[in-house]
Amino acid sequence: MGKRLFLIIFAAIMISACNNQPGVRDVWTKEQANEWYKQWGWLRGCDFIPSTAINQLEMWQAETFDAATIERELGWAEDIGMNCMRVYLHHVAWVADKEGFKKRINEYLTIAAKHRISTIFVFFDDCWNPTYAVGKQPEPKSGIHNSGWVRDPGELIFQDSTLIGVLEDYVNDVMGAFKDDKRIVLWDLYNEPGNNNKGDKSLPLLQKVFTWGRKVNPSQPLSVGIWSPALKNLNQVQLANSDVITYHDYHSLEDHLKAIDSLKQYGRPLICTEYMARTRNSTFQTVMPMLKAENIGAINWGLVAGKTNTIFAWDAPMPDIAEPPIWFHDIFRQNGTPYSQEEVVFIKSLTSE
């Protein structure tokens, strides 16, 4: 059996299994997905966290929710023609203060909409630190990329048998509260499942969160982004169950085009929810024009340099300097000046057409 035929058959089986569960809506048809996509035009923006937050908890906890910084920084995004931000949530912030958490989500959405920016929300995440706690978050480690970012739910899911019920309640409550909110583009259910060598250990939660989302049945589509060709079992579930296809690609233009060609066969809208790593030759100048020409959503990592330290590369810590010679991610400094004026002019030339 050919590889492509196997993937198609497997996808059909996975969709059928999902659809046969009582109370679980169908995966959108290709026609539904493409019709939905027409309303948005060309989506372009950033993976966003305010520069004053080191991680998702510091962004969303009541004590450190920084509306003033969000307002200011989304204004800079609007100024260069960005119209969509991808924003991470965290279940522990919800557990600590359920109504306050939803109130702050609404406040964020109100600020973003004021700047003509829509939002992609992310629920779970397998990246960076495996443990977390509410309260004061750690200070950044000098020169270390995302030193304080935390996974969700991390290793706790293997230690606490009651956590799965909490996570289901979390998804139901948050998605249910905003299921018809026109300020939200889509629900990104799980960022990079299988990362940090988890592999197929992430499959049970991945399958469950698709089911939970379909039971809520939001007006927005559901998706989990493809990010590693090596994770075949996870990729098959993601492709079979996503209403629209999202993906990550930090490679050069040539390799990025190959990834797009492999995903076009599914006939669904494509949104690149992570790209742009300057030292890997994934840049605005090389990749963004292609994404626009292909009508693929272009969401780069990072808007304003701050406590996440994502101006430093994942695998190149530089603890002895304040700033690398070439920024890995991010567009602006905290005072609003761009890392590269030439780069900002180029972005605006694409977004103003």
C-alpha positions in Angstrom: 0.0 0.0 0.0 1.4 3.4 -0.9 2.2 5.8 1.9 -0.3 8.5 0.6 -3.1 5.9 0.2 -2.4 4.6 3.8 -2.7 8.1 5.2 -6.0 8.8 3.4 -7.5 5.5 4.6 -6.2 6.1 8.2 -7.7 9.6 8.2 -11.1 8.3 7.0 -11.0 5.7 9.8 -10.1 8.2 12.5 -12.8 10.7 11.3 -15.4 7.9 11.2 -14.5 6.8 14.8 -14.7 10.4 16.1 -18.0 11.0 14.3 -19.6 7.9 15.7 -19.4 9.1 19.3 -22.7 10.4 20.6 -22.8 14.1 21.0 -19.6 14.7 19.1 -20.0 16.8 15.9 -18.4 15.9 12.7 -15.1 17.1 11.4 -15.8 20.0 9.0 -15.9 19.0 5.4 -13.3 20.6 3.1 -16.1 22.7 1.6 -17.1 24.0 5.1 -13.5 24.8 6.0 -12.8 26.7 2.8 -16.0 28.6 3.0 -15.1 29.6 6.6 -11.7 30.8 5.6 -13.0 33.3 3.0 -14.2 35.6 5.8 -10.7 36.3 7.2 -8.7 37.3 4.1 -5.0 36.9 4.7 -4.2 36.3 8.3 -0.9 37.6 9.5 0.4 38.2 13.0 2.5 36.8 15.8 2.6 34.3 18.7 2.0 36.9 21.4 2.8 37.3 25.0 3.3 40.7 26.6 7.0 41.6 27.1 6.4 41.8 30.9 5.3 38.1 31.2 7.8 35.2 31.3 5.1 32.6 30.7 1.4 31.9 30.3 0.7 32.1 34.1 2.4 35.5 34.4 0.3 36.7 31.5 -3.1 35.5 32.9 -2.9 35.6 36.7 -4.8 38.5 38.2 -1.7 39.9 40.0 0.3 40.2 36.8 -2.2 40.6 34.0 -0.8 43.7 32.3 -3.6 45.3 30.2 -1.6 48.5 29.7 1.3 46.6 28.1 -1.0 44.4 26.0 -2.7 47.6 24.8 0.5 49.3 23.9 2.1 46.3 22.2 -0.9 45.3 20.1 -1.0 48.9 19.0 2.5 48.4 17.5 1.3 45.2 15.8 -1.7 47.1 14.3 0.7 49.8 13.0 2.6 47.3 10.9 -0.6 45.6 9.6 -0.8 42.6 11.8 -4.4 41.3 12.2 -4.1 38.0 14.2 -2.3 36.9 17.4 -1.8 33.4 18.6 -2.1 33.3 22.4 -1.4 30.6 25.0 -3.7 29.8 27.9 -3.0 27.6 30.9 -5.3 25.4 32.9 -3.8 26.3 36.3 -4.7 29.9 35.9 -8.3 28.8 35.3 -8.2 26.4 38.3 -7.0 29.3 40.6 -9.6 31.8 39.5 -12.2 30.5 37.0 -14.4 33.5 36.6 -11.5 36.0 36.8 -9.6 34.0 34.1 -12.5 34.2 31.7 -13.0 37.9 32.5 -9.3 38.5 31.6 -9.7 36.6 28.4 -12.6 38.8 27.5 -10.5 41.9 28.4 -7.7 40.7 26.2 -10.1 40.1 23.3 -11.6 43.6 23.8 -8.2 45.2 23.6 -7.2 43.1 20.6 -10.4 43.9 18.7 -9.9 47.6 19.4 -6.7 47.2 17.3 -8.5 45.1 14.6 -6.7 42.0 15.7 -8.3 38.5 15.9 -7.1 35.7 18.1 -6.1 32.1 18.0 -6.1 30.5 21.5 -4.0 27.6 22.5 -5.0 25.2 25.2 -2.3 22.6 25.9 1.5 22.6 25.2 4.3 20.1 25.4 7.1 22.7 25.2 9.8 23.8 27.8 9.5 23.3 31.6 7.5 20.3 32.8 6.4 21.7 36.2 4.6 24.8 37.2 2.8 26.5 40.1 0.5 29.5 40.6 1.9 32.6 42.2 5.1 34.4 41.6 6.8 33.2 38.5 10.6 32.8 38.1 12.8 35.6 36.8 14.4 35.1 33.3 17.7 33.3 33.1 20.1 35.6 31.2 20.5 34.7 27.5 18.3 31.5 27.8 15.4 31.1 25.3 12.0 30.7 27.1 13.7 29.8 30.4 10.4 30.2 32.3 7.9 28.9 29.8 5.8 26.0 31.2 4.1 23.0 29.7 0.4 22.3 30.1 -0.4 19.9 31.6 3.2 18.7 31.7 4.3 15.7 33.8 1.4 16.1 36.2 -0.9 14.2 33.9 1.1 11.0 34.5 1.0 11.6 38.3 -2.5 12.7 39.1 -5.3 10.5 37.8 -7.9 13.1 38.6 -6.3 15.7 36.3 -8.0 14.5 33.1 -11.4 15.4 34.5 -10.1 18.9 35.5 -8.7 19.4 32.0 -12.0 18.4 30.4 -13.9 20.9 32.6 -11.4 23.6 31.7 -11.8 23.1 28.0 -15.6 22.9 28.3 -15.8 26.0 30.5 -13.4 28.3 28.5 -14.4 27.1 25.0 -18.1 27.1 26.0 -17.9 30.7 27.2 -16.4 31.9 23.9 -17.8 29.4 21.4 -19.5 32.0 19.3 -17.2 34.9 19.8 -16.4 36.4 16.4 -13.1 37.8 17.8 -11.7 34.3 17.9 -10.3 32.7 14.7 -9.9 29.2 15.9 -9.1 26.9 18.8 -5.5 25.5 18.7 -6.1 22.6 21.0 -2.5 21.3 21.7 0.8 22.9 20.8 3.5 20.5 19.6 2.1 17.3 21.1 4.9 14.8 21.6 7.7 17.4 22.1 10.3 16.9 24.8 10.6 13.2 23.9 7.0 12.5 24.9 6.1 11.0 21.5 3.0 8.9 21.6 2.6 9.4 25.3 0.7 12.6 24.2 -1.8 10.6 22.1 -4.4 10.0 24.7 -4.8 13.7 25.6 -4.6 14.7 22.0 -7.5 12.4 21.1 -9.5 13.5 24.2 -9.2 17.2 23.5 -10.5 16.8 20.0 -13.5 15.0 21.4 -14.1 17.6 24.1 -13.9 20.4 21.6 -16.4 18.7 19.2 -18.8 18.2 22.1 -18.7 21.9 22.8 -19.3 22.4 19.1 -18.0 26.0 18.7 -18.6 28.1 15.7 -14.8 28.4 15.3 -12.8 25.5 13.8 -10.6 23.2 15.8 -7.0 22.4 14.9 -3.7 21.0 16.2 -0.6 22.0 14.2 1.7 19.6 12.5 5.3 20.3 13.6 7.5 17.1 13.3 7.4 14.6 10.4 8.9 12.0 12.7 5.7 11.8 14.9 3.7 9.8 12.5 1.0 8.5 14.8 0.3 12.0 16.2 0.4 13.6 12.8 -2.2 11.2 11.5 -4.6 12.0 14.3 -4.0 15.7 13.9 -4.6 15.7 10.2 -7.7 13.4 10.5 -9.4 15.6 13.1 -8.4 19.2 12.4 -11.1 21.3 10.6 -8.4 23.5 9.1 -4.7 22.6 8.9 -2.2 24.5 11.0 1.5 23.8 11.0 4.9 25.1 12.2 7.9 25.6 9.9 11.2 27.3 10.9 13.1 26.1 7.8 14.3 28.0 4.7 11.9 28.9 1.9 12.8 25.8 -0.2 12.0 23.3 2.7 9.0 25.3 3.8 7.5 25.0 0.3 8.0 21.2 0.4 6.0 21.1 3.7 3.2 23.1 2.1 3.1 20.8 -0.9 2.7 17.8 1.4 -0.2 19.5 3.2 -2.1 20.9 0.2 -3.3 17.4 -0.7 -5.8 17.6 2.1 -7.7 20.4 0.4 -8.2 22.5 3.5 -7.1 26.0 4.5 -3.5 26.3 5.7 -2.3 28.5 8.6 1.3 28.6 9.6 1.1 29.2 13.3 4.9 29.4 13.9 7.7 30.5 11.6 10.5 33.1 11.5 13.9 32.2 13.0 16.4 34.6 11.5 19.5 32.5 12.1 17.8 29.5 10.4 17.1 31.5 7.3 13.3 31.6 8.0 12.8 35.4 7.7 10.1 37.8 6.9 11.8 38.7 3.6 12.2 35.1 2.5 9.0 33.4 3.7 6.3 35.9 4.3 5.8 36.9 0.6 5.3 33.2 -0.3 2.8 32.7 2.5 0.8 35.7 1.2 0.9 34.5 -2.4 -0.4 31.1 -1.3 -3.0 32.7 1.0 -1.6 30.8 4.0 -1.9 32.4 7.4 1.5 33.8 8.5 1.9 33.8 12.3 5.5 34.3 13.3 6.9 33.7 16.8 7.3 36.9 18.8 6.2 40.5 18.8 8.1 42.4 21.5 11.4 41.3 23.1 10.9 40.7 26.8 11.1 38.2 29.7 10.8 35.2 27.4 14.2 35.9 25.9 13.2 34.6 22.6 15.6 36.9 20.8 18.0 34.1 21.8 17.9 30.9 19.8 16.6 27.6 21.3 19.9 25.8 21.1 22.4 28.7 21.5 22.3 30.1 25.1 24.3 33.3 25.6 24.2 34.0 29.3 27.0 36.5 29.2 25.5 39.1 26.8 22.4 41.2 26.9 21.5 40.8 23.2 22.6 38.4 20.5 24.1 39.9 17.3 21.2 38.5 15.3 17.8 38.2 17.0 16.2 34.8 16.7 12.6 35.9 17.1 10.6 39.1 17.9 10.1 42.4 16.0 10.2 45.3 18.5 12.1 46.4 21.6 10.2 47.2 24.7 10.3 50.9 23.9 8.6 50.3 20.5 11.6 50.7 18.2 12.0 47.8 15.8 14.9 45.4 15.8 15.2 46.2 12.1 13.6 49.2 10.5 14.2 47.7 7.1 12.3 44.6 8.2 9.3 46.6 9.5 9.1 48.6 6.2 9.1 45.3 4.3 6.3 43.8 6.5 4.2 46.9 6.0 4.7 46.7 2.2 3.0 43.3 2.3 0.3 44.1 4.8 -0.8 47.4 3.2 -1.5 45.9 -0.3 
